[in-house]
Amino acid sequence: MSACTLKAACLAVVIATGSASSAAPARLADTGVDFCSDGQSQVIACGSTGQDAESGLDVTRPGDANGRLGLRYTRLCNSGEPAGQGHCPAAPAAGNARDEWGCTRDEVTGLVWETKTSDGGRRDGTRGYTYYTPGYDPEGQYGGPHDATGYVHAVNALGLCGQHDWRLPTPAELLTIVDMGITTLPTVDPRFLPNTAANLYWADGTVFRNPFADELAWGADFAFGSGAISAQFRSDQRPVRLVHGAPVAQRFRALPDDPQEVRDALGLVWRRCVEGMTFDGTTCTGTPLALGWTDALAHVQQEAAAAGIAWRLPNAKELGSLLDHTRPGHIDPRAFPGQPADAQWTSSPIPTYLLPRCVFFPDGVTSICNATTMLAMRLVRDR
């Protein structure tokens, strides 16, 4: 399964997304990648490579007082009050009391995350849970104290941080809190997401295209900076981090005056088709252009210069946000019809191996790929 082995609003055509659980957060956090790579084994100077480190919030809003580079967090007390407001201290200690730290709000996405404890209880960061379903429950553990669904019920009954609608995040939502630019484990900012395990965390979604689909569930990895999304056996004991917040209900809009582009509620504009293909009013036709990573980066820069539009290769969180794990093709076919079977490049290298990241939509996974592999590319720009 590895990818390597506005005109007036009245003119807009809304492309409805799937269920609320499949939608992405209101904005995307940046990756934290602040270096450029030759795609093989060497760090190179940034400047005109077209790589991740040359754009985004980690460039325009650097600093790490409230989160490293473009990441921004606020601690919340168990009462739901932000640090420094009401009865919540400016620097609340972690704990279970009303005026102690229990959650963290991502100021970029607007999502609120459960913080893990180190007290040996159910929310302890070292605790693992199975993730069975009513349709696949060979051990009779579904909804029990050692199962992810039972954990969701327990935290909602607790009313953590004043909320009773905690849920398992989607893989794309988990991806937003991964710091993809660090090599220390786990790959999150421990000042705001403490007691995180360097492990794969369970996520909401349906596994398709696999003979063991009923036995598998999605997760996102917090080891090695990859932020890899993959499917694992539901019987595995994996950590859980719950999220609170309303997903975007209507994410994509296609404008009749520019059918080759799709507007994204996350503040992005996407090419509707991968390079080499064209939207004919119904679907994308043609042959996908497949290039190695450095050639793909150069191609995108040439396209941007020729069009006079700041197109770029999407970073790993941007491209990963298009993954929809409620659909067999793992992407919205109304927004992006005729999706090819090819994996697609991102502009984000991984810090441990300096290889580029890629997204394989047919299998719904993110991975790292050899830079010489010939992959497709989908262009994006800021709105």
C-alpha positions as CSV (number, residue, x, y, z in Angstrom):
1,M,0.0,0.0,0.0
2,S,3.0,2.3,0.0
3,A,2.9,5.1,-2.6
4,C,6.4,4.2,-3.7
5,T,6.1,0.0,-3.8
6,L,-14.6,35.5,-6.4
7,K,-16.9,36.4,-8.8
8,A,-20.2,37.1,-7.0
9,A,-21.1,34.3,-4.7
10,C,-24.3,33.8,-6.7
11,L,-22.2,32.5,-9.6
12,A,-20.4,29.9,-7.5
13,V,-21.3,26.3,-7.9
14,V,-21.0,24.6,-4.6
15,I,-19.6,21.1,-4.8
16,A,-21.0,19.4,-1.8
17,T,-18.6,17.4,0.3
18,G,-19.3,14.1,2.0
19,S,-20.4,13.7,5.6
20,A,-19.2,16.1,8.3
21,S,-16.7,13.6,9.5
22,S,-15.0,13.6,6.1
23,A,-14.4,17.3,6.0
24,A,-11.2,19.1,6.8
25,P,-10.6,21.9,9.4
26,A,-11.4,25.5,8.7
27,R,-7.8,26.3,7.9
28,L,-4.6,24.3,7.5
29,A,-1.7,24.5,9.8
30,D,1.8,24.6,8.2
31,T,4.1,21.7,8.2
32,G,7.1,23.1,10.2
33,V,9.5,22.1,7.4
34,D,12.2,24.8,7.4
35,F,14.9,23.2,5.2
36,C,15.3,22.2,1.6
37,S,16.6,18.9,0.2
38,D,18.2,17.5,-2.9
39,G,15.7,14.7,-2.6
40,Q,18.4,12.2,-1.9
41,S,20.5,12.7,1.2
42,Q,21.7,16.4,1.3
43,V,20.2,19.6,2.8
44,I,20.6,22.3,0.2
45,A,20.1,26.1,0.3
46,C,16.5,27.3,-0.1
47,G,15.7,30.3,-2.3
48,S,14.3,29.1,-5.6
49,T,13.7,25.4,-5.3
50,G,9.9,25.7,-5.0
51,Q,10.0,23.5,-1.9
52,D,7.8,23.7,1.2
53,A,10.2,25.7,3.3
54,E,10.0,28.7,0.9
55,S,6.3,29.4,1.5
56,G,3.5,29.2,4.1
57,L,2.9,30.4,7.7
58,D,6.3,29.1,8.9
59,V,7.8,31.8,6.6
60,T,5.3,34.6,7.1
61,R,4.7,34.0,10.8
62,P,8.0,32.5,12.2
63,G,8.7,32.2,15.9
64,D,7.9,29.6,18.4
65,A,6.4,31.3,21.5
66,N,3.0,29.7,21.0
67,G,4.0,26.8,18.7
68,R,7.0,26.2,16.5
69,L,7.1,28.2,13.3
70,G,3.6,28.5,11.8
71,L,2.0,26.3,14.4
72,R,-0.1,28.3,17.0
73,Y,-1.6,26.8,20.2
74,T,-3.5,28.0,23.3
75,R,-3.8,26.0,26.5
76,L,-7.3,25.5,27.8
77,C,-8.3,24.6,31.4
78,N,-10.7,21.7,32.1
79,S,-13.4,24.4,32.6
80,G,-13.0,25.3,28.9
81,E,-11.5,28.7,29.7
82,P,-8.3,29.7,27.8
83,A,-5.1,30.3,29.8
84,G,-5.1,33.7,31.4
85,Q,-8.9,34.2,31.2
86,G,-11.5,33.8,33.9
87,H,-10.2,31.4,36.6
88,C,-7.8,29.6,34.3
89,P,-4.2,30.6,35.2
90,A,-1.9,32.2,32.6
91,A,0.3,29.1,32.8
92,P,-2.0,26.3,34.0
93,A,-0.5,23.1,35.3
94,A,-1.6,19.9,33.7
95,G,-4.2,18.0,35.7
96,N,-7.8,17.0,36.0
97,A,-9.0,19.8,38.3
98,R,-11.3,22.5,36.8
99,D,-8.6,25.1,36.6
100,E,-5.9,22.9,35.4
101,W,-4.8,22.3,31.8
102,G,-6.8,19.6,30.0
103,C,-7.0,20.7,26.3
104,T,-5.2,22.6,23.6
105,R,-6.7,24.8,20.9
106,D,-5.1,25.0,17.5
107,E,-5.4,28.7,16.6
108,V,-4.9,28.0,12.9
109,T,-7.4,25.3,12.4
110,G,-9.8,26.2,15.2
111,L,-9.8,22.6,16.4
112,V,-9.5,21.7,20.1
113,W,-7.4,18.7,21.0
114,E,-7.5,16.5,24.1
115,T,-4.2,16.6,26.0
116,K,-2.8,13.4,27.3
117,T,-1.9,12.8,30.9
118,S,0.8,10.8,32.7
119,D,-1.3,9.7,35.7
120,G,-1.9,6.1,34.6
121,G,-5.6,6.8,34.0
122,R,-7.7,6.3,30.9
123,R,-6.3,9.5,29.3
124,D,-2.7,8.5,30.0
125,G,-0.5,9.0,26.9
126,T,0.9,5.5,27.2
127,R,-2.5,3.8,27.1
128,G,-3.5,1.9,24.0
129,Y,-7.0,1.0,22.7
130,T,-8.4,-1.4,20.2
131,Y,-10.8,0.1,17.6
132,Y,-13.5,-2.5,16.9
133,T,-16.9,-1.9,15.1
134,P,-20.3,-3.4,15.6
135,G,-19.6,-5.4,12.3
136,Y,-16.2,-6.5,13.4
137,D,-15.8,-7.3,17.1
138,P,-14.2,-10.8,17.4
139,E,-13.2,-10.2,21.0
140,G,-16.5,-8.6,22.2
141,Q,-14.7,-5.4,23.1
142,Y,-16.5,-2.8,21.0
143,G,-17.5,0.2,23.1
144,G,-15.8,-1.3,26.2
145,P,-13.3,0.4,28.5
146,H,-10.3,-0.8,26.4
147,D,-11.8,0.2,23.0
148,A,-11.5,3.5,21.2
149,T,-15.3,3.9,20.9
150,G,-15.7,3.3,24.6
151,Y,-13.0,5.9,25.3
152,V,-14.9,8.5,23.2
153,H,-18.1,7.8,25.3
154,A,-16.1,8.1,28.6
155,V,-14.5,11.4,27.7
156,N,-17.8,12.9,26.5
157,A,-19.4,11.7,29.8
158,L,-16.6,13.5,31.6
159,G,-17.3,16.8,29.7
160,L,-13.6,17.4,29.2
161,C,-13.0,21.2,28.8
162,G,-16.7,21.8,29.0
163,Q,-17.5,19.8,25.8
164,H,-19.6,16.7,25.3
165,D,-19.1,16.1,21.5
166,W,-15.5,14.8,21.4
167,R,-14.8,12.4,18.5
168,L,-12.1,10.6,16.8
169,P,-10.3,12.9,14.3
170,T,-10.1,12.1,10.6
171,P,-6.6,11.2,9.3
172,A,-6.3,14.7,7.7
173,E,-7.2,16.4,11.0
174,L,-4.5,14.4,12.9
175,L,-2.0,15.4,10.2
176,T,-2.5,19.1,11.1
177,I,-0.8,18.7,14.4
178,V,2.2,16.8,13.2
179,D,5.4,18.8,13.2
180,M,7.0,17.5,10.0
181,G,10.2,19.5,10.4
182,I,11.7,17.9,13.5
183,T,13.5,14.6,14.1
184,T,12.9,14.4,17.8
185,L,10.1,12.0,18.9
186,P,7.2,12.3,19.1
187,T,6.7,14.7,16.2
188,V,4.5,17.3,18.0
189,D,5.2,20.4,20.1
190,P,5.4,18.8,23.6
191,R,4.9,22.2,25.2
192,F,1.3,22.2,24.0
193,L,0.6,18.5,23.3
194,P,2.4,16.7,26.1
195,N,2.6,13.0,26.8
196,T,2.2,12.1,23.2
197,A,3.3,8.6,22.2
198,A,5.7,8.2,19.2
199,N,3.1,5.9,17.6
200,L,0.3,5.7,15.2
201,Y,-3.0,7.2,16.6
202,W,-6.4,5.9,15.6
203,A,-8.5,8.0,13.2
204,D,-12.0,7.9,11.8
205,G,-12.6,6.6,8.3
206,T,-13.3,3.5,6.2
207,V,-10.7,1.3,4.7
208,F,-11.3,0.3,1.0
209,R,-9.4,-1.7,-1.6
210,N,-8.1,-4.2,0.9
211,P,-9.2,-7.9,1.4
212,F,-8.9,-7.3,5.2
213,A,-10.8,-4.0,5.1
214,D,-13.2,-4.9,7.9
215,E,-10.3,-5.7,10.2
216,L,-8.4,-2.5,9.4
217,A,-8.7,1.2,10.6
218,W,-6.9,4.4,9.7
219,G,-4.3,6.1,11.7
220,A,-1.6,8.8,11.5
221,D,1.9,8.4,12.7
222,F,3.7,10.6,15.2
223,A,7.1,9.1,14.7
224,F,10.0,10.1,12.4
225,G,8.3,13.3,11.2
226,S,6.6,11.6,8.3
227,G,3.0,12.1,9.4
228,A,2.3,8.9,7.5
229,I,-1.3,7.9,7.1
230,S,-1.8,4.1,6.9
231,A,-4.3,1.3,7.9
232,Q,-3.6,-1.0,10.8
233,F,-5.4,-3.9,12.4
234,R,-8.2,-2.9,14.7
235,S,-7.0,-5.4,17.2
236,D,-3.8,-3.4,17.7
237,Q,-3.5,-1.4,21.0
238,R,-3.0,2.1,19.7
239,P,-3.2,5.5,21.4
240,V,-6.2,7.8,20.9
241,R,-6.3,11.7,20.9
242,L,-9.8,13.1,20.6
243,V,-10.8,16.3,18.9
244,H,-13.6,18.8,19.3
245,G,-14.7,21.2,16.6
246,A,-17.1,21.5,13.6
247,P,-15.6,20.5,10.3
248,V,-16.1,22.5,7.1
249,A,-19.5,21.4,5.6
250,Q,-19.0,22.8,2.1
251,R,-15.4,22.8,1.2
252,F,-15.0,23.1,-2.6
253,R,-16.5,25.6,-5.1
254,A,-16.1,25.5,-8.8
255,L,-16.7,28.8,-10.6
256,P,-18.3,28.6,-14.1
257,D,-15.9,31.3,-15.5
258,D,-12.9,29.1,-14.6
259,P,-13.8,25.4,-14.8
260,Q,-10.1,24.3,-14.6
261,E,-9.9,25.5,-10.9
262,V,-11.6,24.7,-7.7
263,R,-11.8,27.1,-4.8
264,D,-11.1,25.6,-1.4
265,A,-12.7,26.9,1.8
266,L,-9.3,26.5,3.5
267,G,-8.1,29.5,1.5
268,L,-6.5,27.7,-1.4
269,V,-7.2,27.3,-5.1
270,W,-6.5,23.9,-6.8
271,R,-6.1,22.9,-10.3
272,R,-9.0,20.6,-10.9
273,C,-6.9,18.1,-12.9
274,V,-3.4,16.9,-12.4
275,E,-0.8,18.2,-14.8
276,G,-1.2,16.7,-18.3
277,M,-5.0,16.4,-17.9
278,T,-7.8,18.9,-18.7
279,F,-11.3,19.3,-17.4
280,D,-13.8,18.9,-20.3
281,G,-16.9,20.0,-18.4
282,T,-17.5,16.6,-17.0
283,T,-14.2,14.9,-16.1
284,C,-10.5,15.2,-16.5
285,T,-9.2,13.8,-19.7
286,G,-5.7,13.2,-21.1
287,T,-2.6,11.6,-19.8
288,P,-1.1,12.6,-16.5
289,L,2.4,14.1,-16.6
290,A,4.7,12.1,-14.4
291,L,8.1,13.5,-13.4
292,G,10.7,12.9,-10.8
293,W,10.6,15.2,-7.7
294,T,13.1,17.9,-8.7
295,D,11.8,18.0,-12.3
296,A,8.2,18.3,-10.9
297,L,9.3,21.3,-8.8
298,A,10.9,22.9,-11.8
299,H,7.8,22.2,-14.0
300,V,5.5,23.9,-11.5
301,Q,7.8,27.0,-11.3
302,Q,7.8,27.2,-15.1
303,E,4.0,26.9,-15.2
304,A,3.7,29.7,-12.6
305,A,6.1,32.0,-14.6
306,A,4.3,31.3,-17.9
307,A,0.9,32.0,-16.4
308,G,1.9,34.8,-14.1
309,I,0.1,33.0,-11.3
310,A,1.8,31.8,-8.1
311,W,1.1,28.1,-8.6
312,R,3.2,25.8,-6.5
313,L,3.5,22.2,-5.5
314,P,1.3,21.6,-2.4
315,N,3.0,20.8,0.9
316,A,2.3,17.5,2.6
317,K,-0.6,18.8,4.8
318,E,-2.2,20.6,1.9
319,L,-2.2,17.6,-0.4
320,G,-3.0,15.2,2.5
321,S,-6.1,17.4,3.3
322,L,-7.7,16.2,0.0
323,L,-7.7,12.6,1.3
324,D,-11.3,11.7,2.0
325,H,-11.5,8.4,3.9
326,T,-15.2,8.0,3.5
327,R,-14.9,7.4,-0.3
328,P,-13.4,4.4,-2.2
329,G,-11.2,6.8,-4.3
330,H,-10.2,8.8,-1.2
331,I,-10.9,12.1,-3.0
332,D,-14.1,14.1,-3.8
333,P,-14.9,13.0,-7.4
334,R,-17.1,16.1,-7.9
335,A,-14.4,18.5,-7.1
336,F,-11.6,16.4,-8.7
337,P,-13.1,14.1,-11.3
338,G,-11.1,11.6,-13.3
339,Q,-8.5,11.1,-10.5
340,P,-5.7,9.0,-11.9
341,A,-4.2,6.0,-10.1
342,D,-0.8,7.7,-9.9
343,A,0.7,8.8,-6.6
344,Q,1.3,12.6,-6.4
345,W,4.2,14.7,-5.2
346,T,4.3,17.1,-2.3
347,S,6.9,19.9,-1.8
348,S,7.8,18.6,1.7
349,P,10.9,16.5,2.3
350,I,11.1,14.4,5.5
351,P,13.8,15.5,7.9
352,T,15.2,12.0,8.8
353,Y,15.9,10.7,5.3
354,L,15.5,14.0,3.3
355,L,13.3,12.1,0.8
356,P,10.2,13.8,-0.5
357,R,6.7,13.0,0.7
358,C,4.0,11.7,-1.6
359,V,0.3,10.9,-1.4
360,F,-1.3,7.8,-3.0
361,F,-5.0,8.5,-3.4
362,P,-6.2,5.1,-4.6
363,D,-5.1,3.5,-1.4
364,G,-5.6,6.6,0.8
365,V,-2.1,6.6,2.2
366,T,0.7,9.1,2.6
367,S,4.3,8.0,2.4
368,I,7.8,8.9,1.3
369,C,9.1,8.2,-2.2
370,N,12.3,7.9,-4.0
371,A,12.9,11.3,-5.7
372,T,13.5,9.6,-9.0
373,T,10.1,7.9,-9.1
374,M,7.9,9.3,-11.8
375,L,4.8,10.7,-10.1
376,A,1.9,13.0,-11.0
377,M,1.4,16.5,-9.6
378,R,-1.6,18.7,-8.7
379,L,-0.9,22.5,-8.5
380,V,-2.2,24.8,-5.8
381,R,-2.0,28.5,-5.0
382,D,-3.1,30.7,-2.1
383,R,-6.4,32.5,-2.7
